[in-house]
Amino acid sequence: MIRINLLPHRERQREKRKKEFVTLTLLVALLGLVSAAAVSVGIAALDESQRARNLFIENANRKLDAEIKEIGQLRQEIEALTARQNAVESLERDRTIPVHLFDELVRRMPNGMTLRTMKQDGSRLFLTGLAQSNAQVSALYKTLANEAVWLERPELIEIRAGQGVPGQVPGREMKRVFEFSMIAGIRSRTEVERAEKKAAADAAAKSAPVAAPALKK
């Protein structure tokens, strides 16, 4: 019977497999390192690209903020100029109001009354004067409330007996007078123009001929 010793052959096969395993392990490890390096490079590139985009967005935001600030300043300047223009136009439009107020008071003041002071404070007019009777003060109040064009909502602040003044004929007794103070609102030119247009429209409507009704046959 022939006997064959296979131990060296098996040992060689085992060594061969071991070397192949080690080689394969090294190849896998190398591929893993290469892949990790590639991923790392890719991530770094993506991170750098994202940083560049973020920097671009930040610069664009700074530029946009500067433009918005400049626009806000321009808007404030425009609003200030508009306010000045409106103020100038208002002064230009209302510069003749004192003339109208004097004319209004001259036409509405009852005979025998004397106006001592007239003071304007914004849209209000303060009046003080002398009257020969309470009826004259009442008449002035009613006239300003119902007929005045440039004045409205009069309020009687005070009326009291004042010191007399000499009569026209020497030797006669002192005339009795009443001191009064009154306040009234001043209408703007826009309100006056609106009221005048309404009055003109009402007058035109009243003067328009009325069509006669048709007769039934």
Contacts in CASP RR format, 6 or more apart in sequence:
PFRMAT RR
TARGET T0000
AUTHOR 0000-0000-0000
METHOD contacts of the structure
MODEL  1
MIRINLLPHRERQREKRKKEFVTLTLLVALLGLVSAAAVSVGIAALDESQ
RARNLFIENANRKLDAEIKEIGQLRQEIEALTARQNAVESLERDRTIPVH
LFDELVRRMPNGMTLRTMKQDGSRLFLTGLAQSNAQVSALYKTLANEAVW
LERPELIEIRAGQGVPGQVPGREMKRVFEFSMIAGIRSRTEVERAEKKAA
ADAAAKSAPVAAPALKK
93 189 0 8 1.000
94 188 0 8 1.000
94 189 0 8 1.000
97 150 0 8 1.000
97 186 0 8 1.000
97 189 0 8 1.000
98 120 0 8 1.000
100 149 0 8 1.000
100 150 0 8 1.000
101 118 0 8 1.000
101 120 0 8 1.000
101 125 0 8 1.000
101 150 0 8 1.000
101 151 0 8 1.000
101 186 0 8 1.000
104 148 0 8 1.000
104 149 0 8 1.000
104 150 0 8 1.000
104 151 0 8 1.000
105 115 0 8 1.000
105 118 0 8 1.000
105 127 0 8 1.000
108 140 0 8 1.000
108 143 0 8 1.000
108 144 0 8 1.000
108 147 0 8 1.000
108 148 0 8 1.000
109 115 0 8 1.000
109 140 0 8 1.000
110 131 0 8 1.000
110 136 0 8 1.000
110 139 0 8 1.000
110 140 0 8 1.000
110 143 0 8 1.000
112 131 0 8 1.000
112 132 0 8 1.000
112 136 0 8 1.000
113 129 0 8 1.000
113 130 0 8 1.000
113 131 0 8 1.000
113 132 0 8 1.000
113 136 0 8 1.000
113 137 0 8 1.000
113 140 0 8 1.000
114 129 0 8 1.000
114 130 0 8 1.000
114 131 0 8 1.000
115 127 0 8 1.000
115 128 0 8 1.000
115 129 0 8 1.000
116 128 0 8 1.000
116 129 0 8 1.000
116 130 0 8 1.000
117 126 0 8 1.000
117 127 0 8 1.000
117 128 0 8 1.000
117 129 0 8 1.000
118 125 0 8 1.000
118 126 0 8 1.000
118 127 0 8 1.000
119 125 0 8 1.000
119 126 0 8 1.000
120 126 0 8 1.000
120 186 0 8 1.000
122 186 0 8 1.000
123 185 0 8 1.000
123 186 0 8 1.000
123 188 0 8 1.000
124 183 0 8 1.000
124 184 0 8 1.000
124 185 0 8 1.000
124 186 0 8 1.000
125 151 0 8 1.000
125 183 0 8 1.000
125 184 0 8 1.000
125 185 0 8 1.000
125 186 0 8 1.000
126 181 0 8 1.000
126 182 0 8 1.000
126 183 0 8 1.000
127 181 0 8 1.000
127 182 0 8 1.000
127 183 0 8 1.000
127 184 0 8 1.000
128 179 0 8 1.000
128 180 0 8 1.000
128 181 0 8 1.000
128 182 0 8 1.000
129 179 0 8 1.000
129 180 0 8 1.000
129 181 0 8 1.000
130 162 0 8 1.000
130 177 0 8 1.000
130 178 0 8 1.000
130 179 0 8 1.000
130 180 0 8 1.000
131 137 0 8 1.000
131 140 0 8 1.000
131 159 0 8 1.000
131 177 0 8 1.000
131 178 0 8 1.000
131 180 0 8 1.000
132 175 0 8 1.000
132 176 0 8 1.000
132 177 0 8 1.000
132 178 0 8 1.000
133 178 0 8 1.000
134 159 0 8 1.000
134 178 0 8 1.000
136 178 0 8 1.000
137 156 0 8 1.000
137 159 0 8 1.000
137 178 0 8 1.000
137 180 0 8 1.000
137 182 0 8 1.000
140 182 0 8 1.000
141 154 0 8 1.000
141 156 0 8 1.000
141 182 0 8 1.000
144 151 0 8 1.000
144 152 0 8 1.000
144 154 0 8 1.000
144 182 0 8 1.000
144 184 0 8 1.000
145 152 0 8 1.000
145 153 0 8 1.000
145 154 0 8 1.000
148 184 0 8 1.000
149 187 0 8 1.000
149 192 0 8 1.000
149 195 0 8 1.000
149 196 0 8 1.000
150 186 0 8 1.000
150 187 0 8 1.000
150 192 0 8 1.000
151 184 0 8 1.000
151 185 0 8 1.000
151 186 0 8 1.000
151 187 0 8 1.000
152 184 0 8 1.000
152 185 0 8 1.000
152 186 0 8 1.000
152 187 0 8 1.000
153 184 0 8 1.000
153 185 0 8 1.000
154 182 0 8 1.000
154 183 0 8 1.000
154 184 0 8 1.000
154 185 0 8 1.000
155 182 0 8 1.000
155 183 0 8 1.000
155 184 0 8 1.000
156 180 0 8 1.000
156 181 0 8 1.000
156 182 0 8 1.000
157 181 0 8 1.000
157 182 0 8 1.000
157 183 0 8 1.000
158 179 0 8 1.000
158 180 0 8 1.000
158 181 0 8 1.000
159 178 0 8 1.000
159 179 0 8 1.000
159 180 0 8 1.000
159 181 0 8 1.000
160 178 0 8 1.000
160 179 0 8 1.000
160 180 0 8 1.000
161 176 0 8 1.000
161 177 0 8 1.000
161 178 0 8 1.000
161 179 0 8 1.000
162 176 0 8 1.000
162 177 0 8 1.000
162 178 0 8 1.000
162 179 0 8 1.000
163 174 0 8 1.000
163 177 0 8 1.000
164 174 0 8 1.000
164 175 0 8 1.000
164 176 0 8 1.000
164 177 0 8 1.000
165 174 0 8 1.000
165 175 0 8 1.000
165 177 0 8 1.000
166 172 0 8 1.000
166 174 0 8 1.000
166 175 0 8 1.000
167 173 0 8 1.000
167 174 0 8 1.000
167 175 0 8 1.000
187 195 0 8 1.000
END
